[in-house]
Amino acid sequence: MAADDPATPRQSPLAEARATFDRNDLTAVEAAGVADLASGRPLTADDPVRVASISKLVVAMAVMRLVEDGVLDLDADVAETLGWRIRNPAFPNKPITLRLLLSHTSSLTDRIDYVLPLDADMSHVLAQPAAWDAEHAPGTFFRYTNFNFPVVASVMELATGERFDRLVDRLVLKPARVDGCFNWSTCGEEQWSRGVVLYRERQPTKDEQRDPAAACAVTPARDGSCDIDANWQAGRNGAIFSPQGGLRISVKGLARIGQFLLNDGMYDGVTLLSPESVETMLEPVWTYDGTNGETQEAGDPHAGFMCRYGLATQTLATSVDGCRDDPFADGRERVGHAGSAYGLKSGLWIDREAGTGVAYFATDVLDADSGSHSAFTRIEEELATGKPMSVEAAGAD
């Protein structure tokens, strides 16, 4: 259904932000709408928001730093680090590696819930056959699976002895001089108070709690308690801090992450990654050929959304039948990641040849509000291509 079809649902987002950048500077920053309906607080480009699956890209950057340090190996059996057997029961001789997990070719699925309570033991959850694809061996089929990233987080914790949220802060966010955190856990009260509330059809879905003293930053334990220090044990439950989608970061912070990728890991006097590590992340591991994977997340109606995937990075504008992965509508190859959760749509995309990029997000976006030329929504297409923002009384920040 096209975006201009009168039967297509249309609803303006509550908030939108966009930052364009090149290798050296931000070139434009816009923010419009309301960050929090309850207070009427207007959105600014410095406000942190849960950017959903762009979080995975930042996790991969942290993984690559550990690979560079010799702490992790992309192609080693992760069971050696986890200390417990992790296998697809249908293919018990096929080891699961970080490269498979980061590229969604591990054969894990999201048929069981990857949002685990604070006191869960992930090894027991992944021992269930329902967690796995019994028809495709690891390394042979792409299926976008959020559960891959709690496994990655557990591997990171056991390899270092550090809590995942603090580890990503140390390896990526702090050296990049980016304010951000996973599940609010390492953000301060000032950041929490500026957080963007997520909505669906004007009803809050995430981060509406503005009192950090009363809120639990993670999914509570099964008895309702929220004592992270008492429950955390390295590697036991990598889902605690939502590595698959829980990063809170501003649109300016996202743009800065993009500038590191545009500059082969080095920006503003900081070396975050080697050029080789950036290339490893961005180079597609999987390219759709019509039979070797699924081009949308489970339950997502937007077929053709993903057709090339690296290590937690999407490559756009794939010239394969069935692919509709070009929200920019110009056929140019860009790399980065999209995000979608709780009514939010987000994106971080760099054009390495042109040396430019864009970061954006919008809240309260209807999935049914289809794009005109891609599998992305109308709002994502408009934000990607620089069209005027759709929220009422849009203005620059």
Buried (B, 14 or more C-beta within 10 A) or exposed (E): EEBEEEEBEEBBBBBBBBBBBBBEEBEEBBBBBBBBBEEEBBBBBBBBBBBBBBBBBBBBBBBBBBBBEEEBBBEBBBBEBBEBEBBBEBBEEBBBBBBBBBBBBBBBBBBBEBBBBBBBEBBEBBBEEEBBBEEBBBBBBBBBBBBBBBBBBBBBBBBBEBBBBBBBBBBBBBBBEBBBBBBBBBBEEEBBBBBBBBBBEEEBBBBBBBEBEEEBBBBBBEEEBBEBEEBBEBBBBBBBBBBBBBBBBBBBBBBBBBBBBBBBBBBEEEEBBBEEBBEBBBEBBBBBEEEEBBBBBEEBEBEBBBBBBBBBBBBBBBEBEBBBBBBBBEEEBBBBBBBBBBBBBBBBBBBBEEEBBBBBBBBBBBBEBBBBBBBBBBBBBBBBEEEEBBBEEBEEB
